């Protein structure tokens, strides 16, 4: 499959089975944690179904002017991805050949030198140029975990990335995913700091598994407290009813004694 971007010839060809991918280590331990946390939320919410590919640090391939270009974003989300045959393990992803262009790619910025902002056109092209001009990914997100700064760029009608302002809550609507993306500060597992999280259309934050377990535990505790309170209220009501019955019984006994005394005096008590 062939496309044209200005003077570039772009083709979409499957990565050869014997191609050796670069095994570059991630910049720091935060990157896999951030990527896994984003996927976990979608998975628990039931939003990763057949045809959805969510992958961290997986190479996205394109052939530009007969030269293979592979960029591995820290996280990406693609739809309508064809399943692999014979339980083959996916090593890379070639858009337009295996599925749609990713709806969003993300890069987690570190203190080390990087080319996330590089518009370098010559081979090998910079990441920004690759996502914008070659892949034409609709949304490019750059997240700086240390500072909690999230930049979201949308591909405009001219084919250039334009910064997207956040909404009133500081979040960004990602139409290709159908959720809001935003920054959250807190602790998950062994890491305390800034995280990327998803919110639904009603501004409800989607939860991680541990949070759902904790929420269910709290709900059970609240239900138990309510049940205990209701039990105590029923016990108090029964005690009050018993006391009222005893008072009524005592009143009847006093009335019977008084009536008997009146009759002994020859006075018939009034009914």
C-alpha positions in Angstrom: 0.0 0.0 0.0 1.4 3.4 -1.0 0.7 7.0 0.0 2.4 10.3 -0.8 3.4 13.1 1.5 4.8 16.0 -0.4 8.0 14.7 -2.0 8.1 11.5 0.1 7.1 8.1 -1.1 5.5 6.2 1.7 4.7 2.5 1.6 3.3 0.2 4.2 5.1 -3.2 4.2 5.2 -5.9 6.8 8.3 -6.1 8.8 10.4 -9.1 7.7 10.3 -12.0 10.2 14.1 -12.0 10.4 14.4 -8.3 11.0 16.3 -7.6 14.2 14.6 -4.8 16.3 16.7 -2.5 18.4 16.6 -3.5 22.0 16.9 -0.1 23.6 16.3 0.0 27.3 13.6 2.4 28.6 14.8 5.7 30.0 13.6 5.0 33.5 11.3 2.8 35.5 8.5 5.3 35.3 7.8 4.7 31.7 6.7 1.1 31.9 4.6 1.9 35.0 2.9 4.8 33.3 2.2 2.7 30.2 0.9 -0.3 32.1 -1.4 2.0 34.2 -3.0 3.5 31.2 -3.7 0.1 29.7 -4.9 -1.4 33.0 -7.7 1.2 33.2 -9.0 0.5 29.7 -8.8 -3.3 30.2 -10.7 -3.2 33.5 -13.3 -0.9 32.0 -13.9 -3.5 29.2 -12.6 -1.1 26.5 -9.9 -3.4 25.0 -11.9 -5.6 22.7 -11.1 -7.5 19.5 -9.4 -5.2 17.0 -8.0 -2.9 19.6 -4.2 -2.7 19.9 -2.7 -1.0 23.0 1.0 -1.3 23.1 3.9 0.3 25.0 7.3 0.7 23.3 6.3 -1.3 20.2 7.8 -0.3 16.8 5.4 1.3 14.3 6.7 0.8 10.8 6.6 2.7 7.5 8.8 2.6 4.5 9.9 6.1 3.4 11.6 6.5 0.1 12.4 2.7 0.2 13.9 3.0 3.6 12.3 1.3 6.6 11.5 3.7 9.4 10.6 2.3 12.9 9.6 4.5 15.8 8.5 3.0 19.1 6.3 5.4 21.1 6.0 4.9 24.8 2.3 4.1 24.3 -0.2 4.0 21.4 -3.8 3.0 20.8 -5.0 1.7 17.4 -8.4 0.4 16.2 -9.5 -2.3 13.6 -6.2 -4.1 13.9 -6.1 -7.5 12.2 -5.4 -10.5 14.4 -2.2 -12.4 13.8 -2.3 -15.9 12.3 -1.2 -19.1 14.0 -0.9 -17.4 17.5 2.1 -15.4 16.2 3.6 -12.9 18.6 3.2 -9.4 17.4 6.7 -7.8 17.2 5.7 -4.6 15.4 2.8 -2.8 13.8 2.4 -1.5 10.3 -0.5 0.9 9.9 -2.7 0.7 6.8 -1.5 -2.9 6.3 -2.5 -4.4 9.6 -5.0 -1.9 10.8 -5.7 1.8 11.2 -3.3 4.6 11.9 -3.1 4.9 15.7 -5.7 7.2 17.2 -3.1 8.5 19.7 0.6 8.1 20.4 2.2 9.1 23.6 5.8 9.9 24.6 6.9 10.2 28.3 9.6 12.8 28.5 12.7 12.3 30.6 15.7 14.4 31.5 17.8 12.8 28.9 18.1 14.1 25.3 15.3 12.9 23.1 13.7 13.6 19.7 10.1 13.7 20.7 9.9 17.3 19.3 12.2 16.6 16.4 10.8 17.7 13.0 13.9 16.3 11.3 12.8 15.2 7.8 16.0 13.5 6.5 16.5 9.8 7.3 16.0 8.8 10.0 13.2 11.3 10.5 12.4 12.7 14.0 9.5 11.4 16.0 7.4 14.6 15.6 7.9 14.5 11.8 7.2 10.8 11.6 3.9 11.0 13.6 2.7 14.2 12.0 3.8 13.9 8.3 4.3 10.2 7.7 1.8 8.4 9.9 -0.6 11.4 10.4 -1.6 10.3 13.8 -4.6 12.4 14.9 -3.4 13.0 18.5 0.2 13.3 19.8 0.6 13.5 23.6 3.8 14.4 25.4 3.9 13.9 29.1 6.6 15.0 31.5 6.1 12.8 34.6 8.4 14.7 36.9 6.5 18.0 36.5 3.1 16.6 35.7 3.0 18.5 32.4 0.8 17.1 29.6 0.8 18.6 26.1 -1.7 17.3 23.6 -1.5 18.1 19.9 -4.2 17.5 17.3 -3.6 17.2 13.6 -5.4 20.2 12.0 -6.9 20.5 8.6 -3.6 21.6 7.1 -1.9 18.4 8.4 0.1 20.1 11.1 0.0 19.5 14.8 -1.8 22.2 16.8 -1.7 22.4 20.5 -5.1 21.5 22.1 -6.2 23.5 25.1 -7.5 21.5 28.1 -11.1 21.8 29.2 -12.2 23.4 32.5 -11.0 20.4 34.4 -7.6 20.4 32.8 -8.4 17.3 30.7 -8.3 16.5 27.0 -11.0 14.8 25.0 -9.5 11.9 22.9 -12.2 11.2 20.3 -10.4 8.1 19.0 -10.5 6.5 22.4 -13.8 8.0 23.5 -12.4 9.2 26.9 -10.8 12.2 28.5 -7.1 12.1 29.2 -5.7 14.0 32.2 -3.1 14.3 34.9 -3.6 12.8 38.4 -1.3 13.0 41.4 -1.1 10.1 43.8 0.3 6.7 44.7 0.0 3.4 42.7 2.1 0.4 43.8 5.5 1.7 44.6 5.3 5.0 42.8 4.0 8.3 44.1 3.9 11.1 41.6 2.0 12.3 38.5 0.1 9.8 36.4 -2.0 9.9 33.2 -5.5 8.7 33.7 -8.8 8.3 31.8 -12.2 9.9 32.6 -15.5 9.1 30.9 -17.9 11.5 29.3 -19.6 12.2 32.6 -16.3 13.1 34.2 -16.2 9.9 36.2 -12.6 8.8 36.7 -12.0 5.2 35.6 -10.3 3.2 38.3 -7.4 0.9 38.5 -7.9 -2.7 39.9 -6.6 -1.9 43.3 -8.8 1.1 43.5 -11.8 -0.9 42.6 -11.0 -3.5 45.3 -10.6 -0.7 47.8 -13.9 0.9 46.8 -15.7 -2.4 47.0 -14.1 -2.9 50.5 -15.3 0.5 51.6 -18.7 -0.1 50.2 -18.9 -3.4 52.1 -17.7 -1.6 55.2 -20.4 1.1 54.8 -23.0 -1.6 54.1 -22.0 -3.5 57.2 -22.1 -0.2 59.3 -25.6 0.6 57.9 -26.8 -3.0 58.6 -25.4 -2.7 62.2 -27.0 0.7 62.6 -30.4 -0.7 61.3 -30.0 -3.7 63.7 -29.4 -1.4 66.6 -32.3 0.8 65.6 -34.6 -2.3 65.4 -33.3 -3.4 68.8 -34.0 0.0 70.3 -37.5 0.0 68.7 -38.2 -3.4 70.1 -37.0 -2.4 73.6 -39.2 0.7 73.4 -42.1 -1.4 72.3 -41.5 -3.8 75.2 -41.3 -0.9 77.6 -44.5 0.5 76.3 -46.2 -2.9 76.6 -45.0 -3.2 80.2 -46.3 0.3 81.0 -49.6 -0.6 79.5 -49.8 -3.9 81.4 -48.9 -2.0 84.7 -51.7 0.5 83.9 -54.2 -2.2 83.4 -53.2 -3.8 86.7 -53.6 -0.5 88.5 -57.0 0.0 86.9 -58.1 -3.5 87.9 -56.9 -2.9 91.5 -58.7 0.4 91.7 -61.9 -1.0 90.3 -61.8 -3.8 92.8 -61.4 -1.3 95.6 -64.3 0.8 94.4 -66.6 -2.3 94.2 -65.6 -3.2 97.7 -66.9 0.2 98.8 -70.2 -0.4 96.8 -69.2 1.9 94.0 -69.4 0.6 90.5 -66.5 2.1 88.5 -67.2 3.8 85.3 -66.6 1.9 82.2 
